[in-house]
Amino acid sequence: MWLGIETSSLVSSVALMDEHNLIGELTIQAGLTHSEQLVPHIDMLLRASQVDRNELKGIVVSIGPGSFTGLRIGMGTAKAMAYALQIPLYGVMTMDSLARNVSYTDHTICTVIDAQKKHVYAGIYQYVCHELVCKEEPFVIPASDLLDRFRANDDKVLFLGDGIKRIEKLLEEEDTNLTILDISQRIPKASSLLLAGRKLIDTNEVSDPMDMVPYYIRRSEAEVLWEERHKDNPAMLSQNPTVVVTEAAGAE
């Protein structure tokens, strides 16, 4: 039995899956913070599914990109549980999980996550011989530039993710090749996270709870402001509690 934890956005989603079935899933977007609802949701799911924590074989958690605070809470909870229960921990990129919301299509899948300031984090996926393949690793781009790119080559594209709010207001009547998926398909789900994590589980690509860091693509606003505020004070800059940031192709 594996537990999935998805907190990369305002959506809180947890799921349980065994080798063959989805046992249960709880996905809520109720306006509460992840610090308020994540642990109660995990307890609720385990109780409703009649699963004891000691039955868990591993935990799969979303590592980003996405909400800085949400990712830290989700990963912190997953790390603590994996360490306490002495079970494997697997980190899955949010984009890989989101793309799994689409079971099969011959269209291009574009996952978009809100990156603020009219930008989105985008990832490009396609099904090749019925296998989902990442065609482009996540990158940061203005929402308008992303649409122009797809308009230029007339690709048939499906959009999903919370970055849709940056996309939909820019769509034009002529954009008949660009489709925004409905609300049930566009949000992050722990069940999709677990599906995306199957390869890691099968190949035993375990993450070390002590070394796992969020995949942010670019720095948080807090880090940028810290550097600006202390740019003339090297001593303070050396104390900057900066998180480790993974750079990706196309990142700014």
C-alpha positions, -999 to +999 in steps of 0.1 A: +000+000+000+014+034-010+003+068+002+003+098-022+006+134-009-002+163-033+001+199-019+017+218-048-013+242-051-044+252-031-057+217-036-050+192-008-051+157-022-041+123-006-046+088-019-040+052-012-031+027-039-020-010-038-004-030-067-038-032-085-063-007-072-070+028-061-081+022-025-092+057-017-087+094-024-095+126-007-092+158-028-103+191-013-100+228-022-118+244+007-097+275+014-079+260+045-041+260+046-022+227+042-009+231+077-045+229+089-058+201+068-031+178+055-025+156+085-062+153+094-069+144+058-043+116+059-058+103+092-093+105+077-083+086+046-065+058+065-095+054+088-121+054+060-100+029+040-094+007+071-056+009+065-031+010+094+000+032+089+022+001+094+007-013+062+022+014+041+051+003+019+061+038+008+051+074+003+050+094-029+050+132-026+048+160-051+081+180-052+071+209-075+071+233-091+042+249-074+033+268-042+065+273-021+046+270+012+024+241+001+054+221-012+073+225+020+044+214+041+036+183+019+073+173+017+079+179+054+049+157+063+060+130+039+096+130+051+085+128+088+062+099+081+088+080+059+114+085+086+091+075+115+077+044+097+111+035+081+096+032+046+108+045+012+100+080+000+096+089-036+095+124-051+075+131-082+076+163-102+042+180-102+041+183-140+045+145-144+016+139-120-007+165-136-002+150-171-014+117-157-049+132-153-053+126-191-055+088-195-049+089-233-050+114-262-033+120-295-032+158-286-002+175-270-007+178-232+005+211-217+006+213-179+006+249-167+012+260-131+008+297-120+043+313-117+029+348-109+036+380-127+018+368-159+041+338-162+035+301-160+056+270-154+049+248-185+056+212-193+049+194-226+038+158-228+026+134-254+015+098-256+039+077-277+028+041-283+003+045-254+031+056-231+032+091-216+064+109-225+077+142-213+087+161-245+100+192-227+111+196-191+094+224-172+103+259-181+091+294-171+074+315-198+049+344-201+015+329-207+010+350-238+043+337-253+032+301-246+000+306-265+018+323-294+041+293-297+012+268-301-007+292-325+024+293-347+025+255-354-012+249-351-007+220-326-038+205-310-031+212-273-049+203-240-042+226-211-045+217-174-032+230-141-039+261-120-019+282-146-051+280-167-062+312-151-033+329-169-042+312-202-079+313-205-083+351-205-058+353-235-076+327-257-093+340-289-121+326-310-096+315-336-078+293-311-099+262-320-068+240-316-063+250-280-085+233-254-088+239-216-098+207-198-127+207-175-124+214-138-124+177-128-092+171-150-073+203-144-065+200-107-036+180-091-047+147-077-028+123-055-041+093-075-023+107-106+008+113-084+008+077-074+005+066-111+034+088-120+054+074-091+050+037-102+081+038-123+101+051-094+087+024-072+094-003-097+130+008-103+135+015-065+145+051-071+141+061-035+147+096-022+166+104+010+144+123+034+174+143+045+184+153+010+151+158-008+144+194-018+116+211-036+119+215-074+112+253-076+127+261-110+132+297-098+137+314-065+109+325-042+100+361-039+112+360-003+147+351-014+148+378-041+137+404-016+163+392+010+191+396-015+179+430-026+176+442+010+211+430+020+229+434-013+254+458+004+260+436+034+280+404+025+278+392+061+240+392+060+239+376+026+261+347+039+234+340+065+205+340+039+184+309+048+181+301+011+165+268+000+182+247-026+168+256-060+169+233-090+174+251-123+156+238-154+159+245-191+143+278-200+142+290-164+146+327-159 
